[in-house]
Amino acid sequence: MKDLEQEIPDIIEDGKTPLENARKKALGYYYAYNMPVFSCDSGLYIDEIPEDIQPGVHVRIINGKRLSDDEMAAYYSGLAKKYGDLTARYKNAVCLVLDLEHIYEAMEKSMESEPFIITDKPHGRKFKKGFPLDSLSIHMKTGKYYYDLEEDELNEFAVEDGFLEFFRKINKIYTKTFV
């Protein structure tokens, strides 16, 4: 969007699900730029905690307060201390707006991250700015902190297959409809 040399609109992401936020952003940018656009969004979902404290799309906003990296790490570490190691996953969504009559969206299981552990024991390394949960996240199959995984191991766990399938489906629809 920066390449368009126009002001980027501030889209308020107040949806209850990743799909609602992806839709809001895609439509907002479509109206602002009057061109096809897609947007993605994600939310964090944890198996062991009650529904009323699920982070969902509000991973960084707890009880109406936007948490700093340190506060966020402390909050999720505290949840793991209270409930035991947590099984978490990111649920992802995408919305593609070609025009107002051709809007495609998905929030499929194939777009979810694989489950991982959030522990109360932070990795010894200081977390990366903007990514405090990485210091608490452990890959379930290897037992390694994500910080300790090699780049090729990290690529192996990517969720891009679900997104690729979404765009393949749209391409088939588009080809049959418009060509």
N, C-alpha and C positions, 0 to 999 in steps of 0.2 A: 504493500500500500504506500510505502514511502516513495516508491518510484513514480507514483501518480502526481506527486508535487501538489497535493491538495491536503487540506487539514483532515486529519484522521478523526472521525467522530468518536466521542467517548460513549460507548454502549454500556448501559447499566446492566450488569449480569445478576439479576435478581430472580432468576428462575429457580425452581425447586429441583430440577434434574439437569444433568449435562445436556440432554437433548433440548430442553427449553432454552438454555443459555446459548447453545450452538445456533439454534433457530433465530433468537433475538439478534445475535451478532451478524449472521449471514444476511438477514433482512435489513438490518440497520446499515450495513455496508453496501448492500445492493441499492438501497434508496439514496445513499450518499454519493455513490459513484456511477449509478445507472449502468451497471455492467454485471455479468455473471460473477458470482463469488461463492466461496465455500468457507465454512468456519467449523472449528472443532472445539469441544470442551470436554472436561473430565471431572470426576468426583471420586473421593476416597470413601470406600465402604469397608467396614470392619465387622467381622463375624461375631465376635464375643461381646460387643457392647450393646446396650439398649438402643432401640430405634430413636428415642428422643435426643440422644447425643451423637447420632451418626453424623460425621462431618459432611458427607455428600459433596455438594459443590462449594461448601463453605469450609474448606480445609484450613484456611488461615483465619477465619472469623469465628470466634467462640464467644457466645453470650453477647453478641453485638460489638465485640472489640476485635479490631484487626491486630493480630499478634506479630511481634517481631520474630526474627529467626530464633533467638534464644528462648522467647516465650513459647513459641510453637514446639520446639524440641522438648522443653520442660513439660508442656501440656500432654503431648503424646507419650512421652516417657512415663508420666504419671498415670495415664490410662493403662499402660502395660504393667506398671507396678501394681495397680489396683486389680486388674482382671487377669493378669498373667500375660505371657506373650500373645500378641494379637495377630490373627490371620486377616490380612487386608488385601485389597485389590483396587485398582483404578478402573472405573467404568467410563468408557469414552463414547462420544457421540459426534456425528458430523451432519451438517446441513449444507446442501448445495442449492443455490438459487440461480437458475438460468434466466428466468423471468417470472413474473407473478403467477403464471399458469403452470410453470414447471419448477416445482420445488420438491427436492428429494432429500430424505433424511433417514438416519438409522442410528440406533443404539443397540448393537447386537453383541451377543456373548463373545463372538469372534474378535470384537474390538476391545475386550477387557484385557488388562494386564494379567499375567499369571499371579496367583496368590503369593504373598510374601509375608514375612514376619516383621512386626514392629515390636521391638524389645525395649525394656527399660534401661538396658546397659548400652550407652552410646559407644560408638567406635572411638578409639583413642585419638583419631585425627579430627581436628576442628572441621565442622561442616562447611560445605561450599555455600557461599552467600546465595540466598534465595532458595536453597534446597536443604533445609534443616532435617527433613525426615530421612534423607539418605544416610545420616549418621546413626539412625535407629533401625534401618531396614536390612533384613537378612534374607538372602535367597534360600528358599525352602529346600531345594534339591541338593545344593552344595553345602549349605550351612554357613556360607561366607557372607560377610557384610557386602553390600553392593559396592562399597568403596574398594573392596579387595578383588573384585572381579576384573578380569582382563576385558579389553574393548570387544574382542571377538565373542566373549561369553555374554557380554551385555547385548550385543546385536542379536544373539541367538534368542533372547527373550523379548524382542521387540513385538509390538502388537500391529505391525503394519499390514499383515495378511488380511485382517478384517476390513481395513480401509481400502486396500487394493480391490477386494471383492466388491465392495460398495461401488467404487468407480467403474469397475468392469460391468456391473449390472446397469449402471446409468449409461455407459457407452453403448451397450446393446439396445437399450430403450431408445436412446437418442438416434442411433443409426437406423433403427426400424421406423422411427417416427418422422425424422427430418431428412433422411437421405433417399 
